[in-house]
């Protein structure tokens, strides 16, 4: 395989510029037209030549979503390294996943994609292709043999294609289809089928999203996955910080995460405060490490302080909101007896560190059947866990049309607010029993 020359990269970027001019003039996007234009150029520039040497191949992994989603891919990144032990592996991530990616021991290079992922819309494609030209040019310096793409948004298959990778493996995420399972409506068939060389079908109902990630390896290569556990990575110094911190507090020690992004998934902080009081009535020595770093976490911490009062808060709450980072949070959870919180990024840190999970879920029980089963496909993974759902969708959400993956349609805490603190406390006691019996699965209650 020939080395990449500046002229090779210029051939591709000039063709991209030609297509962008066409888009500007016609205000129309056609992916088939785009591929028909670009594919001969990639061939001419040598990006479609098969490897002729016995050297290790160049592999690209692209990921486009948040911290929690990145953790759900940690196991498959490990599997890719196992299957390609001599490969040079490059990982492209958006900023929310970068802090873990830079500590990943299974990749040789991490490239930060500063542009937020997005759905494919005409005005956005133009901006995305224009803004991303510098990243494409950087990736085109390497002749990638294989790209494994984990798309949540439609912009990621474009990145996969424009990397020049010869073999491009991606999920195909279909429109609503009750026979095929979990779907992301903004990702339609053409985005992945036109831009990939190999497309892996989505998983069926009952399968977890982590298993869907592993499917990109075992469905394509037909090689059994050796290890389905998740991982999270931090430095030895961060581990020491966490260890020294938790050694100062009495047990049981609970990680508390009550803020997070996605308003519909945030259980009210005042109800978490009521739960804390119930737990303290049973475990009076319990310590809660309140984690988070965003504005919502800070607001929730203030409400928690107001609801508990200074005496209880100062004695039982270790407030690290805004004073830590995700990697230290993960190291802390490795020492905790339980995670209590919402279904957001920190919950995945708990799963990766084998910390048992008590989670408040916004997806109503009466929407479990039909289009999808979100609590079971994106809920706790391979840890003792209890997931607490509202029994019913509120009237505005009872008819799930147009389809909303999380059932609840609001941009505020909504269906989730129906969960009583007493129900979460019931889940807490049930989880303690599961931990004592070492039962590693998720129980769903409402």
C-alpha positions in Angstrom: 0.0 0.0 0.0 1.4 3.4 -1.0 2.1 6.2 1.4 -0.3 9.1 1.5 1.0 12.1 -0.4 -0.3 15.6 -0.1 -1.6 15.3 -3.6 -3.8 12.4 -2.5 -5.4 14.4 0.3 -5.9 17.4 -2.1 -7.7 15.2 -4.6 -10.3 14.3 -1.9 -10.6 17.7 -0.3 -11.0 19.4 -3.7 -13.8 16.9 -4.6 -15.4 17.7 -1.3 -15.2 21.4 -2.0 -16.8 20.7 -5.4 -19.7 19.0 -3.7 -20.1 21.8 -1.2 -20.4 24.3 -4.0 -23.1 22.1 -5.5 -24.9 22.1 -2.2 -24.7 25.8 -1.9 -26.1 26.3 -5.4 -28.8 23.7 -5.3 -29.6 23.7 -1.6 -30.1 20.0 -1.9 -28.4 17.0 -0.4 -28.3 13.5 -2.0 -26.0 11.0 -0.3 -26.0 8.7 -3.3 -25.0 11.6 -5.5 -22.3 12.4 -2.9 -20.9 8.9 -2.8 -21.0 8.6 -6.7 -18.9 11.7 -6.8 -16.4 10.8 -4.0 -15.9 7.1 -4.6 -13.9 7.4 -7.8 -11.8 10.1 -6.2 -11.0 7.9 -3.2 -10.0 5.1 -5.5 -7.7 7.4 -7.6 -6.1 8.7 -4.4 -5.3 5.1 -3.3 -7.7 4.8 -0.3 -9.4 1.8 -1.7 -6.3 -0.3 -2.3 -6.1 -3.5 -0.2 -3.2 -3.9 2.2 -0.3 -5.8 0.6 2.1 -6.0 3.5 2.0 -8.2 6.6 2.3 -5.2 8.9 -0.4 -4.4 11.4 -3.4 -2.6 10.0 -4.6 0.9 10.7 -8.0 1.0 12.5 -10.2 4.0 13.2 -13.0 4.0 15.8 -15.5 6.9 15.7 -17.8 7.8 18.6 -20.2 10.7 18.7 -22.1 10.8 21.9 -21.9 11.6 25.7 -19.9 10.4 28.6 -22.3 7.5 29.5 -22.6 6.4 25.9 -18.8 6.3 25.6 -18.5 4.0 28.6 -21.0 1.7 27.0 -18.4 1.3 24.2 -15.5 0.6 26.5 -15.8 -3.1 26.3 -15.9 -3.2 22.5 -12.8 -1.0 22.2 -11.0 -3.6 24.4 -12.3 -6.4 22.1 -11.1 -4.6 19.0 -7.6 -4.4 20.5 -7.8 -8.1 21.4 -8.7 -9.0 17.8 -6.1 -6.7 16.3 -3.2 -6.9 18.7 -0.6 -5.3 16.3 -2.9 -2.7 14.8 -2.4 1.0 15.2 -5.8 2.1 16.6 -7.0 5.7 16.4 -10.1 6.8 18.3 -12.1 10.0 17.4 -14.3 11.3 20.2 -16.3 14.4 20.9 -15.3 16.4 24.0 -17.6 14.6 26.4 -15.8 11.4 25.9 -12.3 12.7 25.6 -11.3 12.7 29.3 -11.8 8.9 29.4 -10.5 8.2 25.9 -7.2 9.8 26.7 -6.6 7.2 29.4 -7.7 4.3 27.3 -5.0 1.6 27.2 -6.3 0.0 24.1 -5.7 2.8 21.5 -2.6 4.4 20.2 -4.0 7.8 19.3 -7.0 9.9 20.4 -8.3 12.7 18.2 -10.7 15.2 19.7 -13.6 16.1 17.4 -14.6 19.6 18.6 -17.8 19.8 16.6 -21.0 18.6 18.2 -22.7 15.6 16.5 -25.9 16.4 14.7 -28.7 15.0 12.6 -28.4 15.3 8.8 -30.2 18.4 7.7 -29.5 20.4 4.6 -28.3 23.5 6.3 -26.3 21.5 8.8 -24.6 19.2 6.3 -23.2 22.2 4.6 -21.9 23.7 7.9 -20.7 20.3 9.2 -18.7 19.5 6.0 -17.2 22.9 6.0 -16.3 23.0 9.7 -14.9 19.5 9.6 -12.6 19.8 6.6 -9.6 20.2 8.9 -10.4 16.9 10.7 -11.0 15.0 7.5 -7.7 16.2 6.1 -6.0 15.1 9.3 -7.5 11.6 9.1 -6.7 11.3 5.4 -3.0 11.4 6.3 -3.4 7.7 7.3 -4.7 5.0 5.0 -7.2 3.3 7.4 -7.9 -0.3 6.6 -11.0 -0.5 8.8 -13.3 2.0 10.6 -15.7 0.8 13.3 -18.3 3.5 13.6 -20.7 3.8 16.6 -23.2 6.4 15.4 -25.8 7.9 17.6 -26.2 10.9 15.2 -26.2 10.9 11.4 -23.1 13.1 11.2 -20.9 10.3 12.3 -21.3 8.1 9.2 -20.2 11.1 7.2 -17.0 11.3 9.4 -16.5 7.6 8.9 -16.7 7.9 5.1 -14.6 11.0 4.8 -11.8 9.4 6.8 -11.0 7.4 3.6 -11.3 4.1 5.5 -11.4 1.2 3.0 -13.7 -1.1 5.1 -16.4 0.8 7.0 -18.5 -1.0 9.6 -21.4 0.7 11.2 -24.8 0.0 12.8 -27.8 0.6 10.7 -30.3 2.3 12.9 -33.7 2.1 11.4 -36.8 4.2 11.5 -39.6 3.0 13.8 -39.9 -0.8 13.4 -41.3 -2.8 16.3 -39.8 -6.0 14.9 -36.2 -4.7 15.1 -36.2 -2.8 18.4 -34.3 0.2 19.7 -34.2 3.0 17.1 -33.1 6.5 16.9 -35.6 8.2 14.6 -33.1 10.8 13.2 -30.9 8.1 11.8 -32.5 6.6 8.7 -31.2 3.8 6.5 -29.4 5.8 3.8 -27.0 7.5 6.2 -25.4 4.2 7.1 -26.1 1.9 4.1 -24.7 4.4 1.6 -21.6 5.3 3.5 -20.7 1.9 4.9 -19.2 -1.2 3.3 -20.7 -3.5 6.0 -23.8 -2.7 8.0 -24.7 -4.5 11.3 -28.5 -4.8 12.0 -29.8 -3.3 15.2 -30.5 -5.5 18.2 -33.9 -6.8 19.0 -36.1 -6.1 22.0 -34.6 -7.3 25.3 -31.0 -6.8 24.2 -29.0 -4.3 26.0 -27.3 -1.3 24.2 -23.9 -2.6 25.3 -24.6 -5.9 23.5 -25.5 -3.9 20.4 -22.1 -2.3 20.6 -20.4 -5.7 20.8 -22.5 -6.8 17.8 -20.4 -4.5 15.6 -17.6 -7.0 16.3 -19.2 -10.4 16.7 -21.8 -9.9 13.9 -19.2 -8.7 11.4 -16.3 -11.0 12.3 -18.4 -13.9 13.6 -15.9 -14.1 16.5 -17.3 -14.7 20.0 -16.7 -11.8 22.4 -14.3 -12.9 25.0 -15.3 -10.4 27.8 -18.5 -8.4 27.9 -17.6 -6.3 31.0 -17.4 -2.5 30.8 -14.3 -0.5 31.8 -13.5 3.0 32.9 -10.0 4.4 32.9 -8.3 6.9 35.2 -4.7 7.7 36.3 -3.0 6.2 39.4 -2.9 9.7 40.9 -6.7 10.0 40.5 -7.2 6.6 42.1 -5.0 7.7 45.0 -7.1 10.9 45.4 -10.3 8.8 45.6 -8.8 6.2 47.9 -7.6 8.8 50.4 -10.9 10.7 50.2 -13.2 7.7 51.0 -10.9 6.4 53.8 -12.0 9.3 55.9 -15.7 8.6 55.9 -17.9 6.0 57.7 -19.8 3.3 55.8 -22.0 2.5 54.2 -20.7 4.8 51.5 -23.1 5.8 48.7 -22.4 7.7 45.5 -25.2 10.2 44.9 -25.8 11.8 41.5 -29.0 13.8 41.3 -28.4 16.4 38.6 -27.3 15.5 35.1 -28.3 16.5 31.6 -31.7 15.6 30.1 -34.4 17.4 32.2 -36.9 14.6 31.8 -34.5 12.1 33.4 -33.9 14.2 36.6 -35.7 13.0 39.6 -36.5 16.1 41.9 -33.8 16.9 44.4 -36.3 17.4 47.1 -37.5 13.8 46.7 -33.9 12.6 46.8 -33.6 14.5 50.1 -36.6 12.6 51.4 -35.0 9.3 50.3 -31.7 10.2 52.1 -33.7 10.8 55.3 -35.3 7.4 55.0 -32.0 5.7 54.4 -30.5 7.4 57.4 -33.3 6.1 59.5 -32.2 2.6 58.7 -28.4 3.2 58.2 -27.6 6.1 60.6 -23.9 6.0 59.7 -24.4 6.2 56.0 -22.3 8.8 54.0 -23.4 10.1 50.7 -20.8 11.5 48.2 -22.6 14.0 46.0 -21.0 14.0 42.6 -21.4 16.2 39.5 -20.0 19.2 37.9 -22.7 20.9 35.8 -25.0 23.8 36.6 -27.9 21.3 37.2 -25.8 19.4 39.7 -25.0 22.6 41.6 -28.7 23.6 41.7 -29.6 20.1 42.9 -27.0 20.2 45.7 -28.3 23.5 46.9 -31.9 22.1 47.1 -30.5 19.0 48.9 -28.9 21.3 51.5 -32.1 23.3 52.0 -34.2 20.1 52.4 -31.9 18.3 54.7 -30.8 21.2 56.8 -27.2 22.1 57.7 -26.8 19.5 60.5 -27.7 16.4 58.4 -26.1 17.8 55.3 -22.8 18.6 56.9 -22.6 15.3 58.8 -23.7 12.9 56.1 -23.2 14.6 52.7 -19.7 15.0 51.1 -20.5 17.6 48.4 -18.0 17.2 45.6 -20.1 19.0 43.0 -17.8 21.2 40.9 -14.7 20.0 42.8 -14.0 16.7 41.0 -14.0 15.3 37.4 -15.5 12.2 35.8 -12.4 10.2 36.2 -12.0 10.9 39.9 -15.8 10.3 40.2 -15.3 6.8 38.6 -12.4 6.0 41.0 -14.6 7.1 43.9 -17.4 4.8 42.8 -15.1 1.8 42.8 -15.0 2.2 46.6 -18.7 2.9 47.1 -21.4 0.4 48.3 -24.1 1.7 46.0 -24.9 4.3 43.4 -28.1 6.3 43.9 -29.3 8.6 41.2 -30.6 9.2 37.7 -30.0 7.3 34.5 -27.2 9.6 33.3 -23.5 9.4 32.7 -22.5 8.7 36.3 -24.7 5.6 36.4 -22.5 4.1 33.7 -19.4 4.9 35.7 -21.1 2.9 38.5 -21.7 -0.1 36.2 -18.1 0.0 34.9 -16.7 0.0 38.4 -19.1 -2.8 39.6 -20.9 -0.5 42.0 -24.6 -1.6 42.6 -27.1 0.8 41.2 -30.4 2.2 42.4 -31.8 4.4 39.6 -34.9 6.5 39.1 -36.1 6.1 35.5 -38.3 8.5 33.6 -39.7 5.8 31.2 -43.3 4.9 32.3 -44.1 1.3 33.0 -47.2 1.4 30.8 -45.1 2.3 27.8 -42.8 -0.7 28.1 -44.7 -2.6 25.4 -44.9 -1.3 21.9 -42.1 0.6 20.3 -39.3 -0.2 22.7 -38.2 -1.2 26.1 -35.9 1.6 27.1 -35.3 0.7 30.7 -34.0 -2.7 29.8 -32.0 -1.6 26.8 -30.2 1.4 28.3 -30.5 0.6 32.0 -27.9 -0.8 34.5 -25.6 -3.4 33.0 -24.1 -6.4 34.8 -24.3 -5.1 38.4 -26.9 -5.7 41.2 -29.5 -3.1 40.4 -33.0 -1.9 41.0 -34.7 0.4 38.4 -37.7 2.4 39.7 -40.2 3.6 37.0 -43.4 5.6 37.2 -46.4 3.4 36.8 -48.1 5.5 34.1 -47.3 8.2 31.6 -48.8 11.5 32.4 -51.6 12.5 29.9 -49.3 14.5 27.6 -47.1 11.5 27.2 -49.6 8.6 27.3 -49.8 8.5 23.5 -46.3 8.1 22.3 -46.7 9.8 18.9 -44.5 11.0 17.4 -42.2 8.4 18.8 -40.0 9.5 21.7 -37.3 7.1 22.8 -37.8 7.8 26.5 -41.6 7.9 26.4 -41.8 11.1 28.4 -42.1 14.0 26.0 -41.4 16.9 28.3 -38.3 19.2 28.5 -38.5 19.2 32.3 -38.8 16.7 35.1 -42.2 15.3 34.3 -43.3 11.6 34.3 -40.4 10.8 36.7 -41.9 13.1 39.3 -44.6 10.6 40.0 -42.2 8.2 41.7 -42.7 8.4 45.4 -39.5 8.5 47.7 -41.1 5.6 49.5 -40.9 3.5 46.3 -37.2 4.4 45.9 -36.7 3.4 49.5 -38.4 0.1 48.8 -35.9 -0.3 45.9 -33.0 0.6 48.2 -34.0 -2.2 50.6 -34.5 -4.6 47.8 -31.0 -3.7 46.4 -29.4 -4.4 49.7 -30.9 -7.8 49.7 -29.6 -8.5 46.2 -26.1 -7.3 47.2 -26.1 -9.6 50.2 -27.1 -12.5 47.9 -24.7 -11.4 45.1 -27.6 -11.3 42.6 -26.3 -9.6 39.5 -29.2 -8.4 37.4 -31.7 -5.6 37.4 -35.1 -5.6 39.1 -37.7 -3.2 37.8 -40.3 -1.9 40.2 -42.9 0.9 40.2 
